[in-house]
Amino acid sequence: MRGDERTSPVADPRLLYSVEEAARLLGIGRTFMFQLVATSEVGSLKIGKRRKIPRRALDDYIARLIAEQDPPQPRSG
């Protein structure tokens, strides 16, 4: 297994990621990931003392970014 396959969302069947793992998957820094969690831009949950990021929360965040940055084009006609 190559190193990049280990953190690929496609190759990784886990449902939850640590904040650090989620940051790595998004290609952002750990501090910025904590900021996204603190401002509820990315959903998270606590399991004991640990903060976990559901895979779906990452997918939802990416979908929102795409929708905000790529608005639908007006129809011609």
ChimeraX attribute file (.defattr): number of C-alpha atoms within 10 A of each C-alpha:
attribute: neighborCount
match mode: 1-to-1
recipient: residues
	/A:1	5
	/A:2	6
	/A:3	7
	/A:4	9
	/A:5	11
	/A:6	11
	/A:7	14
	/A:8	12
	/A:9	15
	/A:10	9
	/A:11	10
	/A:12	11
	/A:13	9
	/A:14	10
	/A:15	12
	/A:16	18
	/A:17	17
	/A:18	14
	/A:19	22
	/A:20	16
	/A:21	16
	/A:22	24
	/A:23	20
	/A:24	15
	/A:25	15
	/A:26	12
	/A:27	10
	/A:28	12
	/A:29	14
	/A:30	15
	/A:31	12
	/A:32	12
	/A:33	21
	/A:34	17
	/A:35	13
	/A:36	16
	/A:37	18
	/A:38	12
	/A:39	10
	/A:40	10
	/A:41	15
	/A:42	20
	/A:43	18
	/A:44	22
	/A:45	12
	/A:46	9
	/A:47	8
	/A:48	6
	/A:49	6
	/A:50	9
	/A:51	15
	/A:52	20
	/A:53	22
	/A:54	19
	/A:55	18
	/A:56	14
	/A:57	17
	/A:58	22
	/A:59	12
	/A:60	15
	/A:61	16
	/A:62	14
	/A:63	12
	/A:64	13
	/A:65	10
	/A:66	11
	/A:67	11
	/A:68	10
	/A:69	9
	/A:70	9
	/A:71	8
	/A:72	8
	/A:73	6
	/A:74	6
	/A:75	5
	/A:76	4
	/A:77	3
